[in-house]
Amino acid sequence: MASLHSIFTPNPTSHRIQSFSSKSIHPWNSSTPKFHGKDVVLDDVALLTCSEVMERLRLSRENFQGKQKFLAMYSSVFGGITMDPAAMVIPMDDHMVHRGHGVFDTAAIVNGHLYELDQHLGRFLRSASMAKIIPPFDRESIRRILIQTVSSSKCRNGSLRYWLSAGPGDFYLSPSSPGDASLYAIAIQDKKPPNYEGVKVVSSSIPIKPPIFATMKSVNYLPNVLSKMEAEERGSFAAIWLDSDGFIAEGPNMNVAFVTSKKELLMPHFDKILSGCTARRVLKLAEKLMKEGKLDAICVRNVTVEEGKNAEEMMLIGSGILVRPVIQWDGQVIGDGQEGPVAEALLNLVLEDMRSGPSTVRVPVPY
């Protein structure tokens, strides 16, 4: 491996960056490039060997202080698992990169178990079929690869993310070899605990995706990103989409639910939005609250904005946030403006389910 001195010192075989004020070098065309907020003066763009690229990728990872740790990645491109974050990359000519032709899904890692892996994997493969991506392996092989990736990572609490891509090969619009799909997976350690604090939401001005794309968990998340950024710019946590008929749809990466004054748990239909695995599990777990008298009914139907804003409780539901109470929508206070008891009870049921639920939702990882 090249030394730090040799990487940043000119030699006869490569063009070098002559001076810099950051250890992490990622040159691009700019009169005054800035990396991580610091100016970097370029005499020329470096022509690097493979080993020099890997060294710089490692330096970049070492200098980047993120909230997550990437512990292990599987790639069907190199046919194995790597523990080196610098090697956790995908080809530039992968159609998921330059055309957005890919789908993804996730599963939480809780106490050494994968939560709702099979439910997420089913949706993952349905999304791939909708995107006309032919998986490189059968379902059981993909499942085994995902479990082995987590096992190799030694991660006992975090998340697993995985992608199916149309694959690398060229920069054309459609893949030249539709059967050359790629599978990627990464185990992530994230110590951020669930947050039950109530949040504010706004109505999104970003157009909702049409049903064929909204019901498919593809990597085309630009509308979702812009919707989330819009909410944050307006001092809120998330923005809520309405469907083409004006009914409440979903958030940028979560479902929504309401509790009415009649103690009815309401959730919008899944026919025009993503079928949330956590949301569907919440509907099942909520049956326990009916037995306890905390709810009188559970219903999936069209929900109007007026119903939503006048509800006793509103909550966001997703695999990342679990159950998060909403206390204000477009400036209108929801219920009494406090986190509601049903949302809290549902969160506790989900947490209990993640820790000690049935084998249908908890897959043990053999470390």
Disulfide bonds with the S-S distance in Angstrom:
none
